[in-house]
């Protein structure tokens, strides 16, 4: 039996996906760090609907300076990219995404591809997939 909070969370998730969601293709892959990932024959590629986000983040790299030495810092600008999948969509997948699987965004220009670098489940059953951009031979 679902609680009122679960029902409210489902409504909020549906509204977020309706307003900001996009279709992606989740392509399961297998492999190790020394070879290019190949398609996983045990899991089929599926279409998922979720929310893609990419935002710039700046970090300071600080050394071990003492006193006035190394007073400055090197700034590194990076992009944190993630794909959020609501709990209802996760339940329909039939398998759990794994690190190294590929997310393709066919609705975006050039159909960019990303590899899943980390998976962060939430307490509500949603998944936040942390992504890294992949170069794909054309």
C-alpha positions as CSV (number, residue, x, y, z in Angstrom):
1,X,0.0,0.0,0.0
2,X,1.4,3.4,-0.9
3,X,1.4,6.3,1.4
4,X,0.2,9.8,0.7
5,X,3.8,10.9,0.4
6,X,4.5,8.2,-2.2
7,X,1.5,9.4,-4.2
8,X,2.7,13.0,-4.0
9,X,6.3,11.9,-5.0
10,X,4.9,10.1,-8.0
11,X,2.8,13.2,-9.1
12,X,5.9,15.4,-8.7
13,X,8.0,13.0,-10.7
14,X,5.4,12.8,-13.5
15,X,5.2,16.6,-13.6
16,X,9.0,17.0,-13.8
17,X,9.3,14.4,-16.6
18,X,6.4,16.0,-18.5
19,X,8.0,19.4,-18.3
20,X,11.8,18.6,-18.6
21,X,12.0,15.0,-19.6
22,X,13.4,13.6,-22.8
23,X,13.8,10.2,-24.4
24,X,17.1,8.3,-24.2
25,X,18.2,4.9,-25.2
26,X,19.9,2.8,-22.5
27,X,22.4,0.4,-24.1
28,X,23.7,-2.3,-21.8
29,X,27.4,-3.1,-22.3
30,X,30.0,-5.4,-20.9
31,X,33.7,-5.2,-20.8
32,X,36.7,-4.3,-18.7
33,X,39.1,-1.4,-18.5
34,X,41.4,-2.7,-21.1
35,X,39.0,-3.3,-24.0
36,X,36.3,-1.3,-25.7
37,X,32.9,-2.1,-24.2
38,X,30.8,-4.5,-26.3
39,X,27.0,-4.9,-26.2
40,X,25.7,-7.1,-23.4
41,X,23.8,-9.9,-24.9
42,X,22.0,-10.7,-21.7
43,X,20.3,-7.3,-21.4
44,X,18.4,-5.6,-24.3
45,X,18.6,-1.9,-25.1
46,X,15.6,0.0,-23.9
47,X,14.1,3.5,-24.3
48,X,13.8,5.4,-21.1
49,X,12.3,8.8,-20.3
50,X,14.2,10.9,-17.8
51,X,15.8,14.3,-17.2
52,X,19.2,15.1,-18.6
53,X,21.2,17.8,-16.9
54,X,24.7,19.2,-17.5
55,X,26.0,22.2,-15.5
56,X,29.4,23.8,-15.3
57,X,31.3,23.5,-12.0
58,X,34.5,25.2,-11.1
59,X,37.1,23.7,-8.7
60,X,40.2,25.1,-7.3
61,X,43.4,23.1,-7.3
62,X,45.5,24.1,-4.4
63,X,49.0,22.9,-3.7
64,X,50.9,22.7,-0.4
65,X,51.9,26.3,-0.2
66,X,53.3,27.8,3.0
67,X,53.2,31.4,3.9
68,X,53.0,33.6,0.8
69,X,54.2,30.9,-1.5
70,X,51.7,29.5,-4.0
71,X,49.1,32.1,-2.9
72,X,47.2,31.7,-6.2
73,X,45.2,28.7,-7.3
74,X,44.6,26.9,-10.5
75,X,40.9,26.9,-11.5
76,X,39.5,23.9,-13.3
77,X,36.2,24.1,-15.0
78,X,34.3,20.9,-15.5
79,X,30.8,19.8,-16.4
80,X,28.8,17.5,-14.2
81,X,26.4,15.5,-16.3
82,X,23.6,13.3,-15.1
83,X,20.5,11.5,-16.2
84,X,17.7,11.1,-13.7
85,X,15.2,8.2,-14.0
86,X,12.1,8.2,-11.8
87,X,11.2,5.1,-9.7
88,X,8.3,4.1,-11.9
89,X,10.5,4.0,-15.0
90,X,13.2,2.1,-13.1
91,X,10.7,-0.5,-12.2
92,X,9.8,-1.0,-15.9
93,X,13.4,-1.4,-17.1
94,X,13.6,-5.1,-16.3
95,X,17.3,-4.8,-15.3
96,X,19.4,-2.4,-13.3
97,X,21.7,-0.1,-15.3
98,X,25.4,-0.8,-14.7
99,X,28.6,1.2,-14.7
100,X,29.8,1.3,-18.3
101,X,26.4,1.1,-19.9
102,X,25.7,3.7,-22.6
103,X,23.1,6.5,-22.7
104,X,22.3,7.9,-26.1
105,X,20.2,11.0,-26.5
106,X,18.6,10.7,-30.0
107,X,16.5,13.9,-29.6
108,X,19.6,16.1,-29.3
109,X,21.7,17.4,-32.1
110,X,24.2,14.7,-33.1
111,X,22.7,12.1,-30.8
112,X,25.4,12.5,-28.1
113,X,26.5,9.3,-26.3
114,X,27.5,9.1,-22.6
115,X,28.9,6.3,-20.5
116,X,27.5,5.7,-17.0
117,X,30.3,6.5,-14.6
118,X,28.4,6.1,-11.3
119,X,24.9,5.2,-10.2
120,X,23.3,6.9,-7.2
121,X,20.0,5.5,-6.1
122,X,17.7,7.6,-4.0
123,X,15.7,6.5,-1.0
124,X,12.5,6.8,-3.2
125,X,13.8,4.3,-5.8
126,X,14.9,6.9,-8.4
127,X,18.3,6.6,-10.1
128,X,20.8,9.4,-10.7
129,X,23.2,8.2,-13.4
130,X,26.4,10.2,-13.5
131,X,27.7,10.4,-17.0
132,X,30.8,11.0,-19.0
133,X,30.8,12.0,-22.6
134,X,32.0,9.4,-25.2
135,X,33.5,9.9,-28.6
136,X,31.8,7.7,-31.1
137,X,33.2,6.9,-34.5
138,X,31.0,8.0,-37.2
